């Protein structure tokens, strides 16, 4: 796991570009504290930071081919690189290192851009072909590893994290795209390939970019991998269960590949328990890490301890307080790059910091819910689909009834979900501000901008998917790459900790794609087939326990301990051009009074205000804090 920054300039690299690349690299030094190296030529500069995981002595970058033609920087892990290397050696190719990057460059030299489809892993890379004045950039199938870029008339600038552009001296500075901010209020993040500024982009997951220096910077972005669900109704349930187990076990084994210690995050749920259980067979006594807060109902420590006892592993528990939360809040928002208002982010940051004291690689259970149908919303799709199949006149009557029911009355939400097409209501696992609510809080609200514009293209790809498959497809293209994987990467790498996600593997998806809805949602539980496939290696309580997902008591704290803290952030906001502080304070007060639950709305507002101060209003101060080593 590493980080890199780079400039390609058609007119040639300047001294200013060289300084910018080095400062951009310094801003992401947390991604690679083990090596700092720079490559320069006439039109290109790559600045690289390495976190040594595999081939500790020989895997340095930027990597240069023997003939000097190809230069590569790469971030991530290629889990099948040893097989690929062996295949190349049988064809007569020799290698000087045991590194993945040398295998990648050799494959590229032989097969061109198509080599990317053969990689099994998580990665982001840029390869420069000096002879043809040509760049290829690529990203892994699920979007685990980040790759930002910015184009201008003279070239292109890459970086592993958006904060690097603080030091891009040709960049005007971070700003807010009003339409993207409006979408952020609904989604709680800005979905890729965009960032909140609107002029810096993320290379889409499962795609690669071709940049032609000899064709005046002509750029093509091509998709090489799309996860497609296709229910297999000919294989038996037992066959699918066996295939799933084999794929997950194999993936965990691949993800254990490292020349440094590997640990595992362990919550109270089945996803991380399965990963940890398999890993403990490969590495007995593996260290597992769990976080909890000292608020009733917001700690997974006891349940996780029962799992660790069952598996007989080394369990490290972290009990956190309100002070831990507030002391680290601003730093977390900084590390996330674009505003991303998931309340679990501080917990992930804190447990990553603790894990980094013991191991250099951590296994995590992200991706299981999207592949195997783990979210409660997926289960609600079954009765909603039945309502949706009713005649239109009955649905019209039900919608009138739903409008008459008071908010938060049980059943109102189900009726609405059943009567409204999923394409008009589901944007992924999070939905915060409705369009009507945005009109009241957002000073720049534009009635021509609607949240469905963000998911329209996603839903055009679904064909004859079931409602559950449509929801999974949407989450795979919004929630997973732009929320789950962002916080997983940025907040672990903030502590130079490599997070690996075994469920997000092409071979695991092959097993998941064939599942029927009844395999996923059955016997009043989600992810049924996954739970069933590994029931024999887990304690019974864990197998059927519902998902919690890094529970943080923000909802409770905002009514009491965090009320004044939150109110102060809103009152001191420098983002009044966008957010109506008076309306935000009213939301906070309504939440404290307890009649309605607005904690997610408030968290979205607090996150944006804090991000805006760090990245826009106080950008100069933030840059100095980075250069001084404070951030």
C-alpha positions as CSV (number, residue, x, y, z in Angstrom):
1,X,0.0,0.0,0.0
2,X,1.4,3.3,-1.0
3,X,0.6,6.8,-2.3
4,X,1.8,8.8,-5.2
5,X,1.4,12.1,-7.0
6,X,2.4,13.0,-10.5
7,X,2.5,15.6,-13.3
8,X,2.5,15.0,-17.0
9,X,3.0,18.3,-19.0
10,X,3.0,18.4,-22.8
11,X,5.2,21.5,-22.8
12,X,7.6,19.9,-20.3
13,X,7.9,19.7,-16.5
14,X,8.8,23.0,-14.8
15,X,10.6,23.7,-11.5
16,X,7.3,24.7,-10.1
17,X,5.8,21.3,-11.1
18,X,8.7,19.6,-9.4
19,X,8.1,21.4,-6.2
20,X,4.4,20.9,-6.4
21,X,4.8,17.1,-6.9
22,X,7.1,16.8,-3.9
23,X,4.7,18.8,-1.7
24,X,1.7,16.8,-2.9
25,X,3.7,13.7,-2.0
26,X,4.5,15.1,1.5
27,X,0.8,15.8,2.1
28,X,0.1,12.0,1.7
29,X,3.2,10.8,3.5
30,X,0.9,8.8,5.9
31,X,0.2,6.4,3.0
32,X,3.9,5.5,2.7
33,X,6.3,6.3,5.5
34,X,8.9,3.6,4.5
35,X,10.2,5.2,1.3
36,X,10.1,8.6,-0.4
37,X,11.3,8.6,-4.0
38,X,10.9,10.7,-7.1
39,X,11.3,10.1,-10.9
40,X,11.7,12.9,-13.4
41,X,12.0,13.1,-17.2
42,X,11.3,15.8,-19.7
43,X,7.5,15.7,-19.5
44,X,6.8,13.7,-16.4
45,X,7.4,13.6,-12.7
46,X,6.3,10.9,-10.3
47,X,6.6,11.3,-6.5
48,X,6.1,8.1,-4.6
49,X,5.6,7.1,-0.9
50,X,5.8,3.5,0.0
51,X,4.3,1.4,2.8
52,X,6.4,-1.8,2.5
53,X,4.2,-5.0,2.6
54,X,5.6,-7.4,0.0
55,X,9.3,-7.7,-1.1
56,X,10.4,-5.3,1.6
57,X,13.8,-4.8,0.1
58,X,13.1,-4.9,-3.7
59,X,9.7,-3.3,-4.2
60,X,10.7,0.3,-4.4
61,X,9.0,2.7,-6.8
62,X,8.7,4.5,-9.2
63,X,9.6,1.3,-11.1
64,X,11.5,1.7,-14.3
65,X,11.8,-1.1,-16.9
66,X,15.2,-2.3,-17.9
67,X,15.1,-0.4,-21.2
68,X,13.9,2.8,-19.5
69,X,10.8,2.9,-21.6
70,X,8.1,2.2,-19.0
71,X,7.8,4.0,-15.6
72,X,5.1,2.9,-13.2
73,X,3.7,4.0,-9.8
74,X,1.2,1.7,-8.1
75,X,-0.8,1.6,-4.9
76,X,-2.4,-1.6,-3.6
77,X,-1.9,-5.4,-3.8
78,X,-2.1,-7.9,-6.6
79,X,-3.0,-11.1,-4.9
80,X,-2.4,-13.4,-7.9
81,X,0.9,-11.8,-8.9
82,X,2.9,-14.9,-8.1
83,X,0.9,-17.0,-10.5
84,X,1.3,-14.3,-13.2
85,X,5.0,-14.1,-12.5
86,X,5.4,-17.9,-12.8
87,X,3.5,-17.8,-16.1
88,X,5.8,-15.2,-17.5
89,X,8.9,-17.0,-16.2
90,X,7.8,-20.1,-18.1
91,X,7.8,-17.9,-21.2
92,X,11.4,-16.9,-20.6
93,X,11.0,-13.6,-18.8
94,X,13.4,-12.9,-15.9
95,X,12.7,-10.7,-12.8
96,X,15.1,-8.7,-10.7
97,X,12.6,-8.3,-7.8
98,X,9.8,-10.2,-6.1
99,X,7.5,-7.2,-6.4
100,X,4.1,-7.0,-8.0
101,X,4.9,-3.8,-9.9
102,X,7.6,-5.5,-12.0
103,X,5.1,-8.2,-13.0
104,X,2.5,-5.5,-13.9
105,X,5.0,-3.6,-16.1
106,X,6.1,-6.8,-17.8
107,X,2.4,-7.7,-18.5
108,X,1.7,-4.3,-19.9
109,X,4.8,-4.4,-22.2
110,X,3.5,-7.6,-23.6
111,X,-0.3,-7.2,-23.8
112,X,-1.0,-3.5,-23.5
113,X,-4.0,-2.1,-21.6
114,X,-5.8,-5.4,-21.6
115,X,-3.5,-6.8,-19.0
116,X,-5.6,-5.0,-16.3
117,X,-8.3,-7.7,-16.6
118,X,-5.9,-10.3,-15.4
119,X,-5.2,-8.6,-12.1
120,X,-6.8,-10.0,-8.9
121,X,-6.6,-7.4,-6.2
122,X,-7.0,-3.8,-5.1
123,X,-5.0,-1.2,-7.0
124,X,-4.5,2.1,-8.6
125,X,-1.6,2.7,-10.9
126,X,-0.2,5.0,-13.6
127,X,2.2,3.7,-16.3
128,X,4.1,6.1,-18.6
129,X,5.3,4.8,-22.0
130,X,8.2,7.2,-22.7
131,X,8.7,6.0,-26.2
132,X,5.1,6.7,-27.3
133,X,4.5,9.6,-24.9
134,X,1.5,7.8,-23.5
135,X,-0.1,7.2,-20.1
136,X,-2.3,4.5,-18.8
137,X,-4.0,4.8,-15.4
138,X,-6.1,2.0,-13.9
139,X,-8.2,1.2,-10.9
140,X,-9.4,-2.0,-9.3
141,X,-12.9,-3.6,-10.1
142,X,-14.7,-2.4,-6.9
143,X,-13.0,1.0,-6.3
144,X,-11.0,-0.1,-3.2
145,X,-8.0,2.1,-4.0
146,X,-8.3,5.8,-4.9
147,X,-6.9,7.7,-7.9
148,X,-7.7,11.4,-8.4
149,X,-6.9,13.4,-11.5
150,X,-7.2,16.9,-12.8
151,X,-6.8,17.8,-16.5
152,X,-5.9,21.2,-18.0
153,X,-4.9,22.4,-21.4
154,X,-1.2,21.4,-20.9
155,X,-1.5,18.0,-19.2
156,X,-2.8,16.0,-16.3
157,X,-2.1,15.8,-12.6
158,X,-2.6,12.6,-10.5
159,X,-2.7,12.0,-6.8
160,X,-3.8,9.2,-4.4
161,X,-5.7,11.6,-2.2
162,X,-7.6,14.8,-3.0
163,X,-5.8,16.8,-0.3
164,X,-2.6,16.6,-2.4
165,X,-4.1,19.3,-4.7
166,X,-3.6,21.9,-1.9
167,X,-0.1,22.0,-3.3
168,X,-0.9,21.9,-7.0
169,X,0.3,25.4,-7.9
170,X,-1.6,25.4,-11.2
171,X,-4.9,24.6,-9.4
172,X,-7.2,27.5,-8.4
173,X,-8.1,25.9,-5.1
174,X,-11.0,23.8,-3.7
175,X,-14.5,25.1,-4.2
176,X,-18.1,23.9,-4.0
177,X,-20.1,22.8,-7.0
178,X,-23.6,23.8,-6.1
179,X,-25.4,20.9,-7.8
180,X,-23.0,18.4,-6.2
181,X,-23.6,19.9,-2.8
182,X,-27.3,19.5,-3.3
183,X,-26.8,15.8,-4.1
184,X,-24.5,15.5,-1.1
185,X,-27.3,16.5,1.3
186,X,-29.3,13.5,0.1
187,X,-26.5,10.9,-0.3
188,X,-24.2,12.1,2.6
189,X,-21.3,11.9,0.2
190,X,-20.5,13.0,-3.4
191,X,-20.6,9.9,-5.6
192,X,-17.7,9.1,-7.9
193,X,-16.4,10.1,-10.4
194,X,-17.0,13.6,-9.0
195,X,-15.6,15.4,-6.0
196,X,-17.3,18.3,-4.2
197,X,-15.2,20.8,-6.2
198,X,-16.4,19.6,-9.5
199,X,-13.1,20.0,-11.3
200,X,-11.1,17.2,-9.7
201,X,-12.2,13.7,-10.6
202,X,-11.8,10.1,-9.4
203,X,-11.0,7.5,-12.0
204,X,-14.2,5.2,-11.9
205,X,-13.9,1.8,-10.4
206,X,-13.3,-1.1,-12.9
207,X,-12.0,1.3,-15.5
208,X,-8.7,2.6,-17.0
209,X,-7.7,5.8,-18.6
210,X,-5.6,6.2,-21.8
211,X,-3.9,9.6,-22.2
212,X,-2.3,10.4,-25.6
213,X,0.5,13.0,-25.3
214,X,1.0,12.9,-29.1
215,X,-2.7,13.5,-29.7
216,X,-2.8,16.8,-27.8
217,X,-3.9,15.1,-24.6
218,X,-6.8,13.1,-26.0
219,X,-8.2,11.0,-23.2
220,X,-10.3,7.8,-23.2
221,X,-11.8,6.2,-20.1
222,X,-12.8,2.6,-20.7
223,X,-14.6,0.1,-18.5
224,X,-13.1,-3.3,-18.2
225,X,-15.1,-4.8,-15.3
226,X,-18.8,-4.5,-14.4
227,X,-20.4,-6.7,-11.7
228,X,-23.6,-8.2,-13.1
229,X,-26.1,-10.2,-11.1
230,X,-27.6,-13.3,-12.8
231,X,-29.7,-15.6,-10.7
232,X,-28.8,-19.3,-11.2
233,X,-32.0,-21.3,-10.8
234,X,-30.5,-24.6,-12.1
235,X,-27.9,-25.1,-9.3
236,X,-29.2,-26.3,-6.0
237,X,-28.9,-24.2,-2.8
238,X,-26.3,-26.7,-1.5
239,X,-24.2,-26.3,-4.6
240,X,-24.3,-22.5,-4.3
241,X,-23.5,-22.6,-0.6
242,X,-20.5,-24.8,-1.3
243,X,-19.2,-22.5,-4.1
244,X,-19.7,-19.5,-1.9
245,X,-17.7,-21.0,1.0
246,X,-14.9,-22.1,-1.3
247,X,-14.6,-18.6,-2.9
248,X,-14.6,-16.8,0.4
249,X,-12.0,-19.1,2.0
250,X,-9.8,-18.8,-1.0
251,X,-10.1,-15.1,-1.1
252,X,-9.1,-14.8,2.6
253,X,-6.1,-17.0,2.0
254,X,-5.0,-14.7,-0.9
255,X,-5.6,-11.6,1.2
256,X,-3.2,-13.0,3.9
257,X,-0.3,-12.7,1.5
258,X,2.2,-10.3,3.2
259,X,5.8,-10.1,4.5
260,X,4.5,-8.2,7.6
261,X,2.0,-9.0,10.4
262,X,-1.7,-9.2,9.5
263,X,-4.6,-8.6,11.8
264,X,-8.4,-8.4,11.5
265,X,-11.1,-6.0,12.5
266,X,-13.8,-7.8,14.5
267,X,-17.2,-6.4,15.2
268,X,-20.1,-8.3,16.7
269,X,-21.5,-9.3,13.3
270,X,-21.1,-12.2,11.0
271,X,-19.1,-10.6,8.2
272,X,-15.9,-9.8,10.2
273,X,-16.4,-13.0,12.3
274,X,-16.2,-15.2,9.2
275,X,-13.1,-13.3,7.9
276,X,-11.4,-13.6,11.3
277,X,-12.3,-17.3,11.7
278,X,-10.8,-18.2,8.3
279,X,-7.8,-16.1,9.0
280,X,-7.2,-17.7,12.4
281,X,-6.9,-21.1,10.7
282,X,-4.2,-19.8,8.4
283,X,-2.5,-17.7,11.2
284,X,-3.5,-19.1,14.6
285,X,-3.7,-16.5,17.3
286,X,-4.2,-13.7,14.9
287,X,-4.8,-10.3,16.5
288,X,-8.3,-9.0,16.2
289,X,-9.4,-5.4,17.0
290,X,-12.8,-4.1,18.3
291,X,-14.0,-0.7,19.3
292,X,-16.8,0.3,21.6
293,X,-18.1,3.5,23.2
294,X,-19.0,4.0,26.9
295,X,-22.7,4.4,26.1
296,X,-25.3,1.7,26.6
297,X,-26.2,0.1,23.3
298,X,-23.2,1.4,21.4
299,X,-20.6,-1.2,22.2
300,X,-19.8,-4.4,20.4
301,X,-17.0,-5.3,22.8
302,X,-18.8,-8.1,24.8
303,X,-20.2,-9.8,21.7
304,X,-16.9,-9.6,19.9
305,X,-15.1,-10.9,23.0
306,X,-17.4,-14.0,22.8
307,X,-16.4,-14.5,19.1
308,X,-12.7,-14.1,19.9
309,X,-13.0,-16.6,22.8
310,X,-14.7,-19.1,20.5
311,X,-11.9,-18.7,18.0
312,X,-9.1,-18.6,20.6
313,X,-7.4,-15.5,19.2
314,X,-5.7,-12.5,20.6
315,X,-8.4,-9.9,21.0
316,X,-7.5,-6.2,21.5
317,X,-10.4,-4.0,22.7
318,X,-10.6,-0.2,22.6
319,X,-13.1,1.6,24.8
320,X,-13.6,5.2,23.6
321,X,-15.2,8.2,25.2
322,X,-16.9,11.4,24.1
323,X,-13.5,13.2,24.4
324,X,-11.9,10.7,22.1
325,X,-14.6,11.5,19.6
326,X,-14.4,15.3,19.7
327,X,-10.6,15.4,19.9
328,X,-10.3,13.5,16.6
329,X,-13.4,14.8,14.7
330,X,-11.7,17.6,12.7
331,X,-8.7,15.4,11.8
332,X,-11.1,12.7,10.5
333,X,-12.9,15.2,8.3
334,X,-9.6,16.3,6.9
335,X,-8.5,12.8,6.0
336,X,-11.7,11.9,4.2
337,X,-10.9,14.5,1.4
338,X,-14.4,15.3,0.1
339,X,-17.2,15.8,2.7
340,X,-18.5,12.3,3.7
341,X,-21.0,12.3,6.6
342,X,-21.0,8.7,7.8
343,X,-21.3,8.8,11.6
344,X,-19.0,5.8,12.0
345,X,-15.9,7.6,10.6
346,X,-14.4,8.6,13.9
347,X,-14.7,5.0,15.3
348,X,-12.9,3.6,12.2
349,X,-10.2,6.2,12.6
350,X,-9.7,5.4,16.3
351,X,-9.6,1.6,15.8
352,X,-7.3,1.9,12.9
353,X,-4.9,4.0,15.0
354,X,-5.0,1.2,17.7
355,X,-4.5,-1.6,15.1
356,X,-1.5,0.2,13.6
357,X,0.4,-0.1,16.9
358,X,0.4,-3.9,16.4
359,X,0.1,-4.8,12.7
360,X,0.7,-3.3,9.3
361,X,-2.2,-5.1,7.4
362,X,-5.8,-5.4,8.6
363,X,-8.6,-7.6,7.1
364,X,-12.1,-6.1,7.1
365,X,-15.6,-7.3,6.2
366,X,-16.7,-4.5,3.9
367,X,-18.6,-5.5,0.8
368,X,-20.5,-8.5,2.2
369,X,-23.8,-6.6,2.6
370,X,-23.7,-5.4,-1.0
371,X,-22.9,-8.9,-2.4
372,X,-25.0,-11.1,-0.2
373,X,-28.0,-8.9,0.6
374,X,-27.1,-7.8,4.1
375,X,-28.9,-4.5,4.6
376,X,-32.3,-4.4,6.3
377,X,-33.6,-2.3,3.4
378,X,-33.1,-5.3,1.1
379,X,-35.4,-7.4,3.3
380,X,-38.1,-4.7,3.1
381,X,-38.0,-5.0,-0.7
382,X,-39.9,-8.3,-0.6
383,X,-43.2,-6.8,0.9
384,X,-42.6,-3.6,-1.1
385,X,-42.4,-5.6,-4.3
386,X,-45.8,-7.2,-3.5
387,X,-47.4,-3.8,-3.1
388,X,-45.8,-2.6,-6.3
389,X,-47.4,-5.4,-8.2
390,X,-50.9,-4.3,-7.2
391,X,-53.1,-2.5,-9.8
392,X,-52.4,1.3,-10.1
393,X,-55.7,2.4,-8.7
394,X,-55.1,0.5,-5.5
395,X,-51.6,2.0,-5.2
396,X,-53.0,5.5,-5.7
397,X,-55.5,4.9,-2.9
398,X,-52.6,3.6,-0.6
399,X,-50.5,6.7,-1.4
400,X,-53.4,9.0,-0.3
401,X,-53.7,6.9,2.9
402,X,-49.9,7.2,3.5
403,X,-50.0,11.0,3.1
404,X,-52.7,11.2,5.8
405,X,-50.7,9.1,8.3
406,X,-48.5,11.1,10.7
407,X,-44.7,10.8,10.2
408,X,-43.0,7.8,11.9
409,X,-46.3,5.8,12.0
410,X,-45.4,2.1,11.4
411,X,-46.3,1.0,7.9
412,X,-46.2,4.5,6.3
413,X,-42.7,3.9,4.9
414,X,-43.5,0.5,3.6
415,X,-46.6,1.8,1.7
416,X,-44.5,4.6,0.2
417,X,-41.7,2.2,-0.8
418,X,-44.3,-0.2,-2.4
419,X,-46.1,2.5,-4.4
420,X,-43.1,4.5,-5.7
421,X,-40.8,3.0,-8.3
422,X,-37.4,2.1,-6.8
423,X,-35.7,4.3,-9.4
424,X,-37.5,7.3,-7.9
425,X,-36.6,6.7,-4.3
426,X,-33.5,4.5,-3.7
427,X,-30.1,6.1,-4.1
428,X,-28.1,3.7,-2.0
429,X,-28.0,2.7,1.7
430,X,-28.2,6.3,2.9
431,X,-30.9,8.8,2.1
432,X,-30.8,11.9,4.3
433,X,-32.4,15.2,3.0
434,X,-35.4,15.0,0.8
435,X,-35.8,17.6,-1.9
436,X,-38.4,19.4,0.2
437,X,-36.1,19.5,3.2
438,X,-33.2,20.8,1.1
439,X,-35.3,23.8,0.0
440,X,-35.4,24.9,3.7
441,X,-31.7,24.5,4.5
442,X,-29.8,25.1,1.3
443,X,-29.5,28.7,0.2
444,X,-28.4,27.7,-3.3
445,X,-31.2,25.2,-3.8
446,X,-32.0,24.7,-7.5
447,X,-35.4,23.1,-8.4
448,X,-33.9,21.8,-11.6
449,X,-31.5,19.6,-9.7
450,X,-33.0,16.4,-8.4
451,X,-31.3,13.4,-6.6
452,X,-32.7,11.0,-9.2
453,X,-30.4,12.6,-11.8
454,X,-27.5,11.1,-9.9
455,X,-28.7,7.5,-10.2
456,X,-30.5,7.6,-13.6
457,X,-27.7,6.1,-15.6
458,X,-27.1,3.4,-12.9
459,X,-30.7,2.2,-13.2
460,X,-30.5,2.1,-17.0
461,X,-28.2,-0.9,-16.6
462,X,-30.4,-3.1,-14.5
463,X,-32.4,-4.9,-17.2
464,X,-34.8,-7.5,-15.6
465,X,-33.3,-7.3,-12.1
466,X,-35.5,-8.0,-9.1
467,X,-36.0,-5.1,-6.7
468,X,-33.4,-6.5,-4.4
469,X,-30.9,-6.8,-7.2
470,X,-31.6,-3.3,-8.3
471,X,-30.8,-2.1,-4.7
472,X,-27.6,-4.1,-4.6
473,X,-26.6,-2.7,-8.0
474,X,-27.3,0.8,-6.9
475,X,-25.3,0.3,-3.7
476,X,-22.4,-1.2,-5.6
477,X,-22.2,2.0,-7.7
478,X,-22.9,4.6,-5.0
479,X,-22.7,3.7,-1.4
480,X,-19.9,1.1,-1.6
481,X,-17.2,3.0,-3.6
482,X,-18.1,6.5,-2.4
483,X,-18.8,5.9,1.3
484,X,-17.8,2.5,2.6
485,X,-14.5,2.2,0.7
486,X,-13.6,5.8,1.1
487,X,-13.7,5.7,4.9
488,X,-12.0,2.3,4.9
489,X,-9.1,3.5,2.8
490,X,-8.5,7.0,4.0
491,X,-8.9,6.4,7.7
492,X,-6.7,3.2,7.8
493,X,-4.1,4.8,5.7
494,X,-4.1,7.9,7.9
495,X,-2.2,5.6,10.3
496,X,-0.1,3.8,7.6
497,X,-2.3,0.7,8.0
498,X,-3.3,-1.3,4.9
499,X,-6.9,-2.4,5.0
500,X,-7.9,-5.4,2.8
501,X,-11.4,-6.5,2.0
502,X,-11.6,-10.2,1.1
503,X,-15.3,-10.1,0.1
504,X,-14.6,-7.6,-2.7
505,X,-12.8,-10.1,-4.9
506,X,-13.8,-11.1,-8.4
507,X,-14.0,-14.8,-7.6
508,X,-16.2,-14.1,-4.6
509,X,-18.5,-12.0,-6.8
510,X,-18.8,-14.9,-9.2
511,X,-20.3,-16.9,-6.4
512,X,-22.5,-14.0,-5.2
513,X,-23.8,-13.0,-8.6
514,X,-25.7,-16.4,-9.0
515,X,-27.6,-16.2,-5.8
516,X,-31.4,-15.9,-5.9
517,X,-33.2,-13.5,-3.6
518,X,-34.4,-16.4,-1.5
519,X,-30.8,-17.4,-0.9
520,X,-30.0,-14.0,0.4
521,X,-33.2,-13.1,2.4
522,X,-34.7,-16.1,4.2
523,X,-36.1,-17.2,7.6
524,X,-36.4,-13.5,8.7
525,X,-32.8,-12.7,8.2
526,X,-30.4,-11.1,5.7
527,X,-27.3,-12.7,4.1
528,X,-28.9,-16.1,4.9
529,X,-26.7,-18.2,2.7
530,X,-23.5,-16.6,3.9
531,X,-24.5,-17.2,7.6
532,X,-25.5,-20.8,6.7
533,X,-22.3,-21.5,4.8
534,X,-20.1,-20.7,7.8
535,X,-22.4,-21.7,10.7
536,X,-20.1,-24.6,11.6
537,X,-17.1,-22.4,12.5
538,X,-18.9,-19.7,14.5
539,X,-20.7,-19.6,17.7
540,X,-24.5,-19.7,17.3
541,X,-25.2,-16.2,18.6
542,X,-22.9,-14.6,16.0
543,X,-24.4,-16.5,13.0
544,X,-27.9,-14.9,13.4
545,X,-26.9,-11.6,15.0
546,X,-28.2,-8.5,13.1
547,X,-25.8,-5.9,11.6
548,X,-24.7,-3.0,13.8
549,X,-21.8,-1.5,11.8
550,X,-19.5,0.5,14.0
551,X,-22.3,1.9,16.2
552,X,-21.4,5.5,17.4
553,X,-23.8,7.3,19.9
554,X,-24.0,10.5,17.8
555,X,-27.8,10.3,17.9
556,X,-27.8,10.2,21.7
557,X,-24.9,12.7,22.2
558,X,-26.5,15.4,19.9
559,X,-29.4,15.6,22.4
560,X,-27.2,16.3,25.3
561,X,-23.3,16.1,25.5
562,X,-22.7,17.2,21.9
563,X,-25.5,19.7,21.7
564,X,-23.5,22.8,22.6
565,X,-20.5,21.5,20.5
566,X,-22.6,21.1,17.4
567,X,-24.4,24.4,18.0
568,X,-21.0,26.2,18.2
569,X,-19.9,24.7,14.9
570,X,-23.1,25.8,13.2
571,X,-22.9,29.3,14.7
572,X,-19.3,29.8,13.7
573,X,-19.9,28.4,10.2
574,X,-18.1,30.1,7.3
575,X,-20.4,28.4,4.8
576,X,-23.4,30.6,5.2
577,X,-23.3,31.2,1.5
578,X,-24.6,27.6,1.2
579,X,-26.1,26.5,4.5
580,X,-28.8,28.4,6.4
581,X,-27.3,28.3,9.9
582,X,-30.6,29.4,11.5
583,X,-32.5,26.5,9.9
584,X,-29.6,24.2,10.9
585,X,-29.9,25.2,14.5
586,X,-33.7,24.6,14.4
587,X,-33.0,21.1,13.2
588,X,-30.6,20.6,16.1
589,X,-33.2,21.9,18.6
590,X,-35.9,19.6,17.2
591,X,-33.6,16.7,17.5
592,X,-32.9,17.5,21.1
593,X,-36.6,17.8,21.9
594,X,-36.9,14.2,20.8
595,X,-40.0,14.4,18.6
596,X,-38.1,13.7,15.4
597,X,-34.7,12.0,14.8
598,X,-32.6,14.4,12.8
599,X,-29.1,13.2,13.8
600,X,-28.1,12.2,10.2
601,X,-29.3,15.6,8.8
602,X,-27.3,17.4,11.5
603,X,-24.2,15.2,10.9
604,X,-24.4,16.0,7.1
605,X,-24.4,19.7,7.9
606,X,-21.6,19.6,10.5
607,X,-19.4,17.6,8.2
608,X,-19.8,20.0,5.3
609,X,-19.3,23.1,7.5
610,X,-16.1,21.6,8.9
611,X,-14.8,20.4,5.5
612,X,-15.5,23.9,4.1
613,X,-13.5,25.6,6.8
614,X,-10.5,23.2,6.3
615,X,-10.5,23.0,2.5
616,X,-11.8,26.5,1.5
617,X,-12.1,29.2,4.1
618,X,-8.9,28.3,6.0
619,X,-7.1,26.6,3.1
620,X,-3.9,28.5,3.7
621,X,-3.8,27.5,7.4
622,X,-4.5,23.9,6.5
623,X,-1.6,23.9,4.0
624,X,0.7,25.3,6.7
625,X,-0.5,22.6,9.2
626,X,0.3,19.9,6.6
627,X,3.8,21.3,5.9
628,X,4.4,21.7,9.6
629,X,3.5,18.0,10.2
630,X,0.4,18.8,12.3
631,X,-1.9,17.1,9.7
